[in-house]
Amino acid sequence: MTSQTDPDRWLESTGGIDFTADAETSYELGDLDRFVYPLTPVGPGVRGVRTPSELFGAAWCLIPSPQVAGDHPPYPDIPNDPDVIY
């Protein structure tokens, strides 16, 4: 994944949750168990990165104007709670 607006922002992963990334993204994802990010602009939030889909969602949230190349996991599922509007 690369940024369309900032050529210095990127993340690469070949599967799992192992990755290489630019310094800022690597710093933000330094503690995958505690990283929190929203699935939509208004929530819900996800705490922790445990799967390739969650890594994809976290990177999508961190990298400005993300652009994906190659195969990638699906975006994490958004909970289907009939009492909540996201």
N, CA, C and O atoms as a GROMACS GRO file, in nm:
protein
  344
    1MET      N    1   0.086  -0.116   0.000
    1MET     CA    2   0.000   0.000   0.000
    1MET      C    3   0.091   0.122   0.000
    1MET      O    4   0.189   0.129   0.075
    2THR      N    5   0.057   0.218  -0.085
    2THR     CA    6   0.132   0.344  -0.090
    2THR      C    7   0.034   0.460  -0.082
    2THR      O    8  -0.086   0.444  -0.107
    3SER      N    9   0.087   0.575  -0.047
    3SER     CA   10   0.005   0.696  -0.043
    3SER      C   11   0.008   0.762  -0.180
    3SER      O   12   0.113   0.772  -0.243
    4GLN      N   13  -0.107   0.805  -0.225
    4GLN     CA   14  -0.115   0.877  -0.352
    4GLN      C   15  -0.071   1.023  -0.337
    4GLN      O   16  -0.041   1.089  -0.436
    5THR      N   17  -0.068   1.072  -0.213
    5THR     CA   18  -0.036   1.214  -0.191
    5THR      C   19   0.098   1.235  -0.122
    5THR      O   20   0.151   1.346  -0.125
    6ASP      N   21   0.154   1.132  -0.060
    6ASP     CA   22   0.282   1.143   0.011
    6ASP      C   23   0.368   1.023  -0.025
    6ASP      O   24   0.350   0.916   0.031
    7PRO      N   25   0.462   1.040  -0.116
    7PRO     CA   26   0.542   0.926  -0.163
    7PRO      C   27   0.628   0.862  -0.054
    7PRO      O   28   0.682   0.753  -0.074
    8ASP      N   29   0.641   0.927   0.061
    8ASP     CA   30   0.720   0.871   0.170
    8ASP      C   31   0.640   0.780   0.262
    8ASP      O   32   0.697   0.723   0.355
    9ARG      N   33   0.510   0.764   0.237
    9ARG     CA   34   0.424   0.680   0.322
    9ARG      C   35   0.389   0.552   0.247
    9ARG      O   36   0.336   0.557   0.136
   10TRP      N   37   0.419   0.435   0.309
   10TRP     CA   38   0.394   0.307   0.244
   10TRP      C   39   0.397   0.195   0.348
   10TRP      O   40   0.449   0.212   0.458
   11LEU      N   41   0.340   0.082   0.311
   11LEU     CA   42   0.346  -0.041   0.391
   11LEU      C   43   0.342  -0.159   0.295
   11LEU      O   44   0.262  -0.160   0.202
   12GLU      N   45   0.428  -0.258   0.319
   12GLU     CA   46   0.429  -0.380   0.240
   12GLU      C   47   0.418  -0.499   0.334
   12GLU      O   48   0.479  -0.501   0.440
   13SER      N   49   0.340  -0.597   0.294
   13SER     CA   50   0.326  -0.721   0.369
   13SER      C   51   0.308  -0.835   0.270
   13SER      O   52   0.238  -0.820   0.170
   14THR      N   53   0.369  -0.947   0.299
   14THR     CA   54   0.355  -1.063   0.211
   14THR      C   55   0.261  -1.167   0.270
   14THR      O   56   0.254  -1.280   0.223
   15GLY      N   57   0.189  -1.127   0.372
   15GLY     CA   58   0.094  -1.218   0.436
   15GLY      C   59   0.114  -1.215   0.586
   15GLY      O   60   0.217  -1.169   0.635
   16GLY      N   61   0.017  -1.262   0.658
   16GLY     CA   62   0.027  -1.255   0.804
   16GLY      C   63   0.024  -1.111   0.849
   16GLY      O   64  -0.031  -1.024   0.781
   17ILE      N   65   0.083  -1.086   0.964
   17ILE     CA   66   0.086  -0.948   1.013
   17ILE      C   67   0.228  -0.893   1.017
   17ILE      O   68   0.253  -0.789   1.078
   18ASP      N   69   0.322  -0.963   0.953
   18ASP     CA   70   0.457  -0.911   0.938
   18ASP      C   71   0.457  -0.809   0.826
   18ASP      O   72   0.393  -0.829   0.722
   19PHE      N   73   0.528  -0.699   0.846
   19PHE     CA   74   0.528  -0.593   0.745
   19PHE      C   75   0.656  -0.513   0.752
   19PHE      O   76   0.729  -0.517   0.851
   20THR      N   77   0.682  -0.439   0.644
   20THR     CA   78   0.781  -0.334   0.641
   20THR      C   79   0.706  -0.208   0.601
   20THR      O   80   0.609  -0.214   0.526
   21ALA      N   81   0.751  -0.095   0.652
   21ALA     CA   82   0.680   0.031   0.626
   21ALA      C   83   0.776   0.148   0.646
   21ALA      O   84   0.887   0.132   0.696
   22ASP      N   85   0.729   0.265   0.606
   22ASP     CA   86   0.804   0.386   0.631
   22ASP      C   87   0.815   0.408   0.782
   22ASP      O   88   0.744   0.344   0.860
   23ALA      N   89   0.904   0.497   0.822
   23ALA     CA   90   0.931   0.517   0.965
   23ALA      C   91   0.807   0.560   1.044
   23ALA      O   92   0.785   0.510   1.154
   24GLU      N   93   0.728   0.651   0.991
   24GLU     CA   94   0.609   0.699   1.062
   24GLU      C   95   0.505   0.588   1.082
   24GLU      O   96   0.451   0.572   1.191
   25THR      N   97   0.478   0.514   0.976
   25THR     CA   98   0.381   0.404   0.984
   25THR      C   99   0.432   0.296   1.078
   25THR      O  100   0.357   0.242   1.159
   26SER      N  101   0.561   0.264   1.069
   26SER     CA  102   0.620   0.164   1.158
   26SER      C  103   0.608   0.207   1.304
   26SER      O  104   0.579   0.125   1.390
   27TYR      N  105   0.631   0.335   1.331
   27TYR     CA  106   0.618   0.386   1.468
   27TYR      C  107   0.473   0.372   1.517
   27TYR      O  108   0.449   0.325   1.628
   28GLU      N  109   0.378   0.414   1.434
   28GLU     CA  110   0.237   0.409   1.473
   28GLU      C  111   0.191   0.264   1.498
   28GLU      O  112   0.108   0.239   1.586
   29LEU      N  113   0.245   0.171   1.422
   29LEU     CA  114   0.207   0.030   1.436
   29LEU      C  115   0.305  -0.047   1.525
   29LEU      O  116   0.309  -0.170   1.522
   30GLY      N  117   0.383   0.025   1.603
   30GLY     CA  118   0.486  -0.038   1.686
   30GLY      C  119   0.434  -0.138   1.787
   30GLY      O  120   0.502  -0.237   1.815
   31ASP      N  121   0.317  -0.116   1.841
   31ASP     CA  122   0.256  -0.210   1.936
   31ASP      C  123   0.122  -0.254   1.880
   31ASP      O  124   0.018  -0.194   1.908
   32LEU      N  125   0.125  -0.359   1.799
   32LEU     CA  126   0.004  -0.402   1.728
   32LEU      C  127  -0.109  -0.441   1.823
   32LEU      O  128  -0.226  -0.423   1.790
   33ASP      N  129  -0.075  -0.494   1.939
   33ASP     CA  130  -0.180  -0.535   2.034
   33ASP      C  131  -0.260  -0.418   2.089
   33ASP      O  132  -0.375  -0.435   2.129
   34ARG      N  133  -0.200  -0.299   2.090
   34ARG     CA  134  -0.268  -0.184   2.150
   34ARG      C  135  -0.314  -0.079   2.049
   34ARG      O  136  -0.376   0.020   2.087
   35PHE      N  137  -0.284  -0.100   1.921
   35PHE     CA  138  -0.322  -0.002   1.820
   35PHE      C  139  -0.475   0.000   1.804
   35PHE      O  140  -0.538  -0.105   1.795
   36VAL      N  141  -0.532   0.119   1.801
   36VAL     CA  142  -0.677   0.136   1.787
   36VAL      C  143  -0.703   0.222   1.663
   36VAL      O  144  -0.638   0.325   1.643
   37TYR      N  145  -0.798   0.177   1.580
   37TYR     CA  146  -0.832   0.254   1.462
   37TYR      C  147  -0.980   0.236   1.432
   37TYR      O  148  -1.038   0.134   1.467
   38PRO      N  149  -1.044   0.335   1.366
   38PRO     CA  150  -1.186   0.323   1.330
   38PRO      C  151  -1.204   0.248   1.199
   38PRO      O  152  -1.124   0.261   1.107
   39LEU      N  153  -1.311   0.169   1.192
   39LEU     CA  154  -1.344   0.100   1.067
   39LEU      C  155  -1.414   0.193   0.968
   39LEU      O  156  -1.404   0.173   0.847
   40THR      N  157  -1.483   0.293   1.019
   40THR     CA  158  -1.546   0.396   0.937
   40THR      C  159  -1.509   0.529   1.002
   40THR      O  160  -1.460   0.529   1.115
   41PRO      N  161  -1.531   0.641   0.937
   41PRO     CA  162  -1.496   0.770   0.998
   41PRO      C  163  -1.563   0.795   1.134
   41PRO      O  164  -1.512   0.872   1.214
   42VAL      N  165  -1.676   0.731   1.160
   42VAL     CA  166  -1.747   0.754   1.287
   42VAL      C  167  -1.748   0.630   1.376
   42VAL      O  168  -1.821   0.626   1.475
   43GLY      N  169  -1.668   0.530   1.344
   43GLY     CA  170  -1.661   0.409   1.426
   43GLY      C  171  -1.732   0.295   1.359
   43GLY      O  172  -1.792   0.314   1.253
   44PRO      N  173  -1.728   0.182   1.416
   44PRO     CA  174  -1.670   0.144   1.544
   44PRO      C  175  -1.519   0.133   1.536
   44PRO      O  176  -1.462   0.128   1.427
   45GLY      N  177  -1.455   0.128   1.650
   45GLY     CA  178  -1.311   0.116   1.656
   45GLY      C  179  -1.269  -0.029   1.672
   45GLY      O  180  -1.344  -0.112   1.724
   46VAL      N  181  -1.151  -0.058   1.626
   46VAL     CA  182  -1.090  -0.190   1.642
   46VAL      C  183  -0.969  -0.173   1.732
   46VAL      O  184  -0.887  -0.085   1.710
   47ARG      N  185  -0.957  -0.258   1.833
   47ARG     CA  186  -0.841  -0.254   1.922
   47ARG      C  187  -0.755  -0.376   1.893
   47ARG      O  188  -0.799  -0.490   1.909
   48GLY      N  189  -0.634  -0.350   1.850
   48GLY     CA  190  -0.539  -0.456   1.823
   48GLY      C  191  -0.539  -0.500   1.678
   48GLY      O  192  -0.641  -0.492   1.609
   49VAL      N  193  -0.424  -0.545   1.633
   49VAL     CA  194  -0.406  -0.597   1.498
   49VAL      C  195  -0.360  -0.742   1.514
   49VAL      O  196  -0.247  -0.768   1.555
   50ARG      N  197  -0.448  -0.835   1.481
   50ARG     CA  198  -0.420  -0.977   1.499
   50ARG      C  199  -0.428  -1.057   1.369
   50ARG      O  200  -0.382  -1.171   1.364
   51THR      N  201  -0.485  -0.999   1.264
   51THR     CA  202  -0.504  -1.071   1.139
   51THR      C  203  -0.456  -0.986   1.022
   51THR      O  204  -0.440  -0.865   1.036
   52PRO      N  205  -0.433  -1.048   0.905
   52PRO     CA  206  -0.398  -0.969   0.788
   52PRO      C  207  -0.505  -0.865   0.753
   52PRO      O  208  -0.472  -0.755   0.710
   53SER      N  209  -0.633  -0.898   0.771
   53SER     CA  210  -0.739  -0.800   0.743
   53SER      C  211  -0.728  -0.680   0.836
   53SER      O  212  -0.746  -0.566   0.792
   54GLU      N  213  -0.699  -0.704   0.962
   54GLU     CA  214  -0.686  -0.593   1.056
   54GLU      C  215  -0.562  -0.508   1.024
   54GLU      O  216  -0.566  -0.386   1.042
   55LEU      N  217  -0.453  -0.570   0.978
   55LEU     CA  218  -0.336  -0.493   0.936
   55LEU      C  219  -0.372  -0.406   0.816
   55LEU      O  220  -0.332  -0.290   0.810
   56PHE      N  221  -0.447  -0.463   0.722
   56PHE     CA  222  -0.492  -0.387   0.605
   56PHE      C  223  -0.577  -0.267   0.649
   56PHE      O  224  -0.557  -0.156   0.600
   57GLY      N  225  -0.671  -0.289   0.742
   57GLY     CA  226  -0.755  -0.180   0.791
   57GLY      C  227  -0.674  -0.073   0.863
   57GLY      O  228  -0.700   0.046   0.846
   58ALA      N  229  -0.578  -0.115   0.943
   58ALA     CA  230  -0.495  -0.019   1.016
   58ALA      C  231  -0.412   0.065   0.919
   58ALA      O  232  -0.403   0.187   0.934
   59ALA      N  233  -0.352  -0.001   0.820
   59ALA     CA  234  -0.272   0.074   0.722
   59ALA      C  235  -0.361   0.168   0.641
   59ALA      O  236  -0.320   0.280   0.611
   60TRP      N  237  -0.481   0.123   0.606
   60TRP     CA  238  -0.575   0.207   0.531
   60TRP      C  239  -0.607   0.333   0.610
   60TRP      O  240  -0.625   0.441   0.552
   61CYS      N  241  -0.614   0.320   0.741
   61CYS     CA  242  -0.644   0.433   0.827
   61CYS      C  243  -0.523   0.527   0.843
   61CYS      O  244  -0.540   0.648   0.853
   62LEU      N  245  -0.403   0.472   0.844
   62LEU     CA  246  -0.283   0.550   0.871
   62LEU      C  247  -0.223   0.620   0.750
   62LEU      O  248  -0.173   0.731   0.760
   63ILE      N  249  -0.230   0.555   0.635
   63ILE     CA  250  -0.162   0.607   0.516
   63ILE      C  251  -0.258   0.698   0.440
   63ILE      O  252  -0.366   0.656   0.400
   64PRO      N  253  -0.217   0.824   0.419
   64PRO     CA  254  -0.308   0.918   0.351
   64PRO      C  255  -0.332   0.879   0.205
   64PRO      O  256  -0.239   0.842   0.133
   65SER      N  257  -0.457   0.888   0.162
   65SER     CA  258  -0.497   0.852   0.026
   65SER      C  259  -0.434   0.721  -0.018
   65SER      O  260  -0.357   0.718  -0.114
   66PRO      N  261  -0.466   0.612   0.051
   66PRO     CA  262  -0.400   0.484   0.021
   66PRO      C  263  -0.436   0.429  -0.116
   66PRO      O  264  -0.549   0.442  -0.164
   67GLN      N  265  -0.337   0.366  -0.174
   67GLN     CA  266  -0.354   0.297  -0.301
   67GLN      C  267  -0.296   0.158  -0.285
   67GLN      O  268  -0.182   0.142  -0.239
   68VAL      N  269  -0.372   0.056  -0.323
   68VAL     CA  270  -0.332  -0.082  -0.302
   68VAL      C  271  -0.282  -0.142  -0.432
   68VAL      O  272  -0.340  -0.120  -0.539
   69ALA      N  273  -0.176  -0.218  -0.423
   69ALA     CA  274  -0.124  -0.290  -0.540
   69ALA      C  275  -0.116  -0.438  -0.506
   69ALA      O  276  -0.081  -0.474  -0.393
   70GLY      N  277  -0.148  -0.522  -0.600
   70GLY     CA  278  -0.138  -0.666  -0.579
   70GLY      C  279  -0.252  -0.721  -0.496
   70GLY      O  280  -0.350  -0.652  -0.467
   71ASP      N  281  -0.238  -0.847  -0.459
   71ASP     CA  282  -0.339  -0.913  -0.378
   71ASP      C  283  -0.337  -0.857  -0.237
   71ASP      O  284  -0.231  -0.823  -0.184
   72HIS      N  285  -0.454  -0.848  -0.176
   72HIS     CA  286  -0.462  -0.799  -0.040
   72HIS      C  287  -0.580  -0.866   0.030
   72HIS      O  288  -0.673  -0.914  -0.034
   73PRO      N  289  -0.574  -0.869   0.162
   73PRO     CA  290  -0.686  -0.929   0.236
   73PRO      C  291  -0.807  -0.837   0.231
   73PRO      O  292  -0.795  -0.720   0.196
   74PRO      N  293  -0.924  -0.889   0.264
   74PRO     CA  294  -1.043  -0.803   0.267
   74PRO      C  295  -1.035  -0.704   0.382
   74PRO      O  296  -0.967  -0.727   0.482
   75TYR      N  297  -1.106  -0.594   0.366
   75TYR     CA  298  -1.116  -0.497   0.475
   75TYR      C  299  -1.188  -0.565   0.591
   75TYR      O  300  -1.278  -0.646   0.568
   76PRO      N  301  -1.151  -0.534   0.716
   76PRO     CA  302  -1.218  -0.600   0.829
   76PRO      C  303  -1.369  -0.581   0.826
   76PRO      O  304  -1.420  -0.478   0.782
   77ASP      N  305  -1.440  -0.682   0.875
   77ASP     CA  306  -1.586  -0.674   0.882
   77ASP      C  307  -1.630  -0.564   0.976
   77ASP      O  308  -1.573  -0.545   1.083
   78ILE      N  309  -1.734  -0.492   0.935
   78ILE     CA  310  -1.796  -0.391   1.021
   78ILE      C  311  -1.911  -0.460   1.093
   78ILE      O  312  -1.998  -0.520   1.029
   79PRO      N  313  -1.912  -0.453   1.226
   79PRO     CA  314  -2.018  -0.523   1.299
   79PRO      C  315  -2.157  -0.482   1.251
   79PRO      O  316  -2.182  -0.366   1.218
   80ASN      N  317  -2.247  -0.580   1.248
   80ASN     CA  318  -2.384  -0.555   1.204
   80ASN      C  319  -2.474  -0.551   1.328
   80ASN      O  320  -2.536  -0.650   1.364
   81ASP      N  321  -2.479  -0.436   1.390
   81ASP     CA  322  -2.561  -0.416   1.510
   81ASP      C  323  -2.682  -0.334   1.470
   81ASP      O  324  -2.667  -0.217   1.434
   82PRO      N  325  -2.804  -0.391   1.474
   82PRO     CA  326  -2.922  -0.319   1.428
   82PRO      C  327  -2.956  -0.196   1.511
   82PRO      O  328  -3.035  -0.112   1.468
   83ASP      N  329  -2.898  -0.182   1.629
   83ASP     CA  330  -2.926  -0.067   1.714
   83ASP      C  331  -2.826   0.046   1.697
   83ASP      O  332  -2.838   0.149   1.764
   84VAL      N  333  -2.726   0.029   1.607
   84VAL     CA  334  -2.622   0.129   1.590
   84VAL      C  335  -2.614   0.170   1.444
   84VAL      O  336  -2.620   0.085   1.354
   85ILE      N  337  -2.601   0.299   1.421
   85ILE     CA  338  -2.583   0.352   1.285
   85ILE      C  339  -2.442   0.407   1.276
   85ILE      O  340  -2.402   0.492   1.357
   86TYR      N  341  -2.365   0.359   1.178
   86TYR     CA  342  -2.229   0.407   1.158
   86TYR      C  343  -2.226   0.497   1.040
   86TYR      O  344  -2.121   0.550   1.004
   0.00000   0.00000   0.00000
